[in-house]
């Protein structure tokens, strides 16, 4: 009898890891592809005996939770269709931003009453960053005239930071996250940082950087888009001032689902929003011409809540019932470790380079691989049922959502990746000879 091959051993190991996975039961809480979704193709059938798409793009758009469709149907048909305006009170529409914020709070390590849901990530970054500058100047006057922004940030964060700087009369200073402590000084008003780098998946030191910002007398704003729902954040424990995040990635709220804003409890009476809408007024239905901010995190509200997408998010958060974020983090690290092991076993040496840190404390829940023909490789992968994404100019991103991604998924994705890398390289050599 022949010895098992490396691929046989990896396939077996994937099954063993899935069998021991305490979160595997959560997969049934999502709408995921079955064998019929590949239109008869069998690219992903084989040693594991299961077909279907491997979805590794939950760091861009999370999968649909099974409870959402019926809940949205009820919102549309009954709450809107039959109750109509009565639903603002009878269906809890008016208080949804705070109520859903309290559901998100445990996932980011925050107590109740500090998160409000609504608007987009970009809008919330603008509110938070301008308010941060105003808070910093409240203590030191106009001496603080600089905003420090993560130089590797997602583009919209940079655009918003530039606009906030113009509005507040600050200069904008892009700095690599690791160099932030040395860049801070008496002029620093606010610092905008990403918890996880969207390209590389690098996890930045939230506790250490927050402490450094505070030591300089400045206010920190964290973007949690690529960390919330994938790993512990600890907003309260680490004294974070302000934070924002989207809900359509690891929180599975759906395309364009509303973002959230965290305002630390002891800062709420100082939170001066640049967008003082009627929903954040102390007496919204008083229709007074003079603005007076409501107490608490409600100050982060602006206009009428986007009820349909907000209540879809509310339903999506049901998947977190009984789930601990520490268990999610442990599986995330195990999944990404195993995927890298599989890739190294199937890809020719030097064909791809991992740009995601290997150290667990420096890694989010995605793996980014660099290869010169990444765009073509990802097109071929998606065509064969392995869905990740491509970031210009040469990065393949694979997001691992522990609630519904298994170890067999990781193995199958790596196996197809190895085959695609060979095929694309072969095509390039053939074109060169021609």
Secondary structure, DSSP 4 states (H G I P E B T S, - for coil): -PPPPHHHHHHHHHHHHHHT-TTGGGGGGEE---GGGGTT--TT-STT---S-EE-BTTTSPPEETTHHHHHHHIIIIIIIIIGGGHHHHT--TTHHHHHHHHHHGGGT--TTSEEE-S-HHHHHHHHHHHHHHHHHHHHGGG--EEEEETT--HHHHHHHHHHHHHHT-EEEEE-GGGHHHH--TTEEEEEEESB-TTT-BBP-HHHHHHHHHHTT-EEEEE-TTTTTTS---TTTTT--EEEE-SSSTT---TT---EEEE-GGGGGG---SS--GGGBTTGGG--SS--BPSGGGGG--S---HHHHHHHHHHGGGGTT--HHHHHHHHHHHHHHHHHHHHHHSPTTSSEE-S-SSGGGB-SEEEEE-TTHHHHHHHHHHTTEE-EEETTTEEEEE--TTT--HHHHHHHHHHHHHHHHHHHHHHHHHHH-
